[in-house]
Amino acid sequence: MSIIEVENLTKKYEQFTAVESINFKVKEGEIFGLLGPNGAGKTTTINMLIGLAKITKGDIKIVGIECAKNLSKIQEKIGIIPDESNLYPEMTGVENLSFCGALYGMNKKEREEKALQLLEQVGLSHVAEKPFKAYSKGMKRRLTIAAGIIHGPEILFLDEPTSGIDVESARQIRKLLTLLNRNGTTIFLTTHYIEEAERLCDRIAFIVEGKIVKIDSTVNLMEKAQQEKVVQFYVENSKIDLQSVLEKKFPNYRYKLIDSKTIRVYSKEKIDLLPFIELFKKHSAVVYEAKLVKPSLEEVFVQITGIETNKMKKEGGR
Ligand SMILES: Nc1ncnc2c1ncn2[C@@H]1O[C@H](COP(=O)(O)OP(=O)(O)OP(=O)(O)O)[C@@H](O)[C@H]1O
């Protein structure tokens, strides 16, 4: 069953179209990711879904309810994790969570128990009594997530959940999202980390310049990637432009220059390494490494969008 249905959704900022007639459905119980580079329209889309941005055209249904007119009816069913925290800096972790619980009508005992349980889940028990303002960026994001799920929402919306935070916090957040999802929460997230989408999402929509260019299950997308063989050469002492020399000699392969010494060769067939090594040798270039690379979602993303992934931020390069 579809728990989110989006039809011809469009957002214009005056003459500029930030999101153009996009369509997608999110199935109950899945983790759905909207993946795209900066400025693609991810935040605009999620903001329309959660009622923070006005829709220019189109329809959104969440749990079967038309959102435009009935936002208040879906508020309790959804959890929203903004990229900027909305918690109180002076309050401690436990106080912030307990306060959020009170907003959802939970009684004192219930919300304090839930607060402690959530602090444990997000790995923040040791700072439960410290004020929020003393938390690191990653800790703040984790507490913001805990606050967004205190009422046990059916659907969780997250805008760039691990952007700009430390690797350990990102790992904890991914673990928590996986756990929540296993327990039945549907998750809609935006990200510009390809690895994150690959690791977390059941289905992914690629969004570029306000348009969805592909939607498929991660399994199907990965299968497509794995149809190609990829060999990576690491070459030193080379005075040649690796890509143009290879393209001229072996035009039937596809190439991607990783850096001036590293190049990838792509083919649907097996790749015979010897002719490559001989060609490098002829140009006095020494091959120090030739390895088979396991194709990743990155390859599919580049193929479909034509966007070089160095334009997307990398995980770890936070
Ligand atoms: N309030 C606004 N007024 C005018 N243009 C806007 C406004 N908000 C966003 N835009 C533009 O709409 C486009 C989509 O922005 P959006 O923030 O949705 O992208 P994004 O995919 O979330 O990227 P990022 O990761 O950089 O936030 C961008 O070109 C942006 O400059």
The ligand as an ORCA input file, in Angstrom:
! r2SCAN-3c Opt
* xyz 0 1
  N      12.996     30.628     -1.052
  C      13.554     30.465     -2.245
  N      13.492     31.432     -3.183
  C      14.040     31.270     -4.399
  N      14.685     30.164     -4.798
  C      14.808     29.157     -3.908
  C      14.242     29.249     -2.586
  N      14.494     28.096     -1.929
  C      15.186     27.315     -2.797
  N      15.369     27.955     -3.971
  C      16.062     27.409     -5.145
  O      15.403     26.220     -5.535
  C      16.349     25.251     -5.987
  C      16.178     23.994     -5.175
  O      16.601     24.254     -3.840
  P      16.574     23.146     -2.707
  O      17.045     23.781     -1.441
  O      15.255     22.484     -2.708
  O      17.667     22.121     -3.245
  P      18.335     20.899     -2.514
  O      18.315     19.760     -3.474
  O      17.724     20.684     -1.190
  O      19.820     21.381     -2.367
  P      20.688     21.653     -1.043
  O      21.243     20.339     -0.665
  O      21.723     22.605     -1.553
  O      19.744     22.283     -0.043
  C      17.730     25.885     -5.852
  O      18.103     26.406     -7.115
  C      17.497     26.999     -4.845
  O      18.392     28.084     -5.070
*
